[in-house]
């Protein structure tokens, strides 16, 4: 049985996902165009739900 996950643990997981994506990129000048939306989706998916990420698909940079 999986125990309770606190919002602090979810925030830590989101932080890890953001850091991982930044570390994997080799083109730092394109972070805003190619990375920010993926990172935002990771954060929202981790803290809320997949349904909450749908609106991000409408954002272009």
N, C-alpha and C positions, 0 to 999 in steps of 0.2 A: 504494500500500500504506500502510495506517495504521500508524504506529509504536506503540510501547508506551505505555500510559497509566499513569502512576504513581498510587498511592493519594492522593498529595498533589494531583494534578490533579483526581481525582474529588472530593476534599473541597472543592476550590475551586469546582468546578462545582455541587456541592450547596449551598455557601454562596451562590453567585449565585442559584440557584433560590429559596432561602429569602428572600433580600433582594428579589427580584423580586416574589414573592407579597406580602410585607409592604408594599412600595411601592404595589402595586395596590389594596390595601384602603383603604376610606374610613371604616370603622367600627372604630376601634381597640379599642373596648370588647368586641367580639365575636371578637377574635383567637383566644382559647382555644377557642371553640365552632366557629368556621368555618374556621380557618386551620391550626391546629396539626397536625391529622391529614394535611392535604394536604402540609404541609411535611415531616412525618415520612416520608410516602410518597416524596417527592422525594429525600430523603436516602438512604433504604433502596434505592430503585430505582437511584440513581446509584452507590452503593457496593457493592451486592450484586446483586439481580436482581428481576424482577417477581414471581416466585414468593414471594420473601421479604416482599412487601408484603401478601399475602393476610390475614395475621393482623390487620393494622391495620383491616380492614373490620369486625371484631368490636368495636372500641373506640368507645364513645360518650362525649361530653363534656357 
